[in-house]
Amino acid sequence: MSLLVVGSVAFDSVETPFGKVEDALGGSATYFSIAASYFTDVQLVAVVGRDFPDKHIRFLKKRKIDISGLQRANGKTFRWKGKYDFDLNQAHTIDTRLNVFASFNPELPETYRNTEYVFLANIDPVLQLQVLRQVKNPKLVACDTMNFWIEKKPRELKETLKYVDILTINEAEARELSKESNLVKAARRIMTFGPEVIIVKRGEYGALMFSDSGIFSAPAYPIESVFDPTGAGDSFAGGFMGHLSRVRGVNDRNIRQAIIFGSVMASFDVEDFSLNRMKRLTAREIEDRFKEFKRLTVFEDL
Amino acid sequence: MSLLVVGSVAFDSVETPFGKVEDALGGSATYFSIAASYFTDVQLVAVVGRDFPDKHIRFLKKRKIDISGLQRANGKTFRWKGKYDFDLNQAHTIDTRLNVFASFNPELPETYRNTEYVFLANIDPVLQLQVLRQVKNPKLVACDTMNFWIEKKPRELKETLKYVDILTINEAEARELSKESNLVKAARRIMTFGPEVIIVKRGEYGALMFSDSGIFSAPAYPIESVFDPTGAGDSFAGGFMGHLSRVRGVNDRNIRQAIIFGSVMASFDVEDFSLNRMKRLTAREIEDRFKEFKRLTVFEDL
């Protein structure tokens, strides 16, 4: 099974209380692809500039990610500069340079168009829909977004959401999009926009999934040394969609396991800057941490 | 089995975005006792003034709480006035009148002194220790505290913690007490002060338990209409200690179940102002919600 993602490939300069990196590999589609590549075949749609180095291409290829949809445009690669204080749940953007991303016009290679599992990472909802329209017969469409699009393109976002099955969204953004302060009410309201499943991401507090089957609560893995939360949400989505694509059945049982796999991938991501932890991550470690999540949450029936 | 609690019995005036109450029954020992009374026999140690009405006494007696340790002093009952905004995790104190609590000198009735399960609710650590010294052979001692004591009486608090097995503490307070921003490190540091088990309360994000057996994460029950979070922490402690006192075995299995029962009691508490929800709560509802916590957290092994 394969899994298509459209999003950003970027250079991130990040500072946290524990260190900093400059022009490190980042971007929503990158984090997503690398995480998902442990579970399924990934097809990447994004754009980079002429300054994008071969070593990053080699890293993506080494993870067997299909990059025939990665455009190379004249100009510079998208750059993001941000900072985290001790409250690692909150990113503070210092600078954003869209560069080649400003004129991104996603075109799917012919080989991508029959893909059934699609993730629309956090980009302009107009582009998200443009990508989705090129997929012939999507079986499962998940989507991420952010406060910027909720505020600047609410009509376009709602149009895209009509075609989305699963929305992943931050807690504050769920409240903003739904105009409901209570999270249960917020999720129910967002469901009326289209998605049948709402996954609310809560950073170090884990994730809550709302669907017709009920509510599922997953903790975050308690980590002693969180170095850099950048990419945690996209790594979560990568593990989540990667597992669903692997098992090919979208039901409550699989969605719950997929949320745990998403949480596992996010927990590894934050252990180091950029994608450094992923570069040395093994399938065995993923399985072991899945089991640790079981141990972390299990209690006996009465 | 019986369970002793020392703490406050108070009148609370509380305003939330969903309404308000004035001079309603409150206090840490009250919330704790009522919640614990669904699980075990409770012995209450506290002080009230001459203005404390019979109807509240009748309510405590109806829940079969032993109030022979409830002193009645000349003066007025402790009063607290507070406010919650839409962020219901954060109480804003408007006014505190200690009244008879200012000269509280807890004396245990003879019938209390053989009790094996003890909860020291959030009061001056000097008083907590004074109570504990009157218990002949405590088997399990749990304790709560707050930022006020961490800042004003750090030495006394640490002296009390030497004799405490389980500490329940808010997230921010755990960081303040340990001087560690990371929660895993904070818990480990606090363990060196005495307690073998640290339960970090995170409001709507649930609770995290740290012990030598590992970490256990319990969610909060997602509630559509949170009316008043006052007393949630003490209701949690009441369900938690109540269950442990009932099953009489302090091991990892029972502690995990006890945390779920604590979370169940906290979830009911916040559904109405003061102790109003508890007045109509049934044992069957508690059992049903315990099962809902299972459904909320369960996922299949690989």
Interface residues (C-beta under 8 A of the other chain):
Chain A: P17 F86 S181 N182 L183 V184 K185 R202 Y205 G206 L208 G214 I215 F216 S217 A218 P219 P222 I223 E224 S225 V226 R253 R256 Q257 I259 I260 E287 F290 K291 K294 R295 L296 T297 V298 F299 E300 D301 L302
Chain B: P17 F86 S181 N182 L183 V184 K185 R202 Y205 G206 L208 G214 I215 F216 S217 A218 P219 P222 I223 E224 S225 V226 R253 R256 Q257 I259 I260 E287 F290 K291 K294 R295 L296 T297 V298 F299 E300 D301 L302
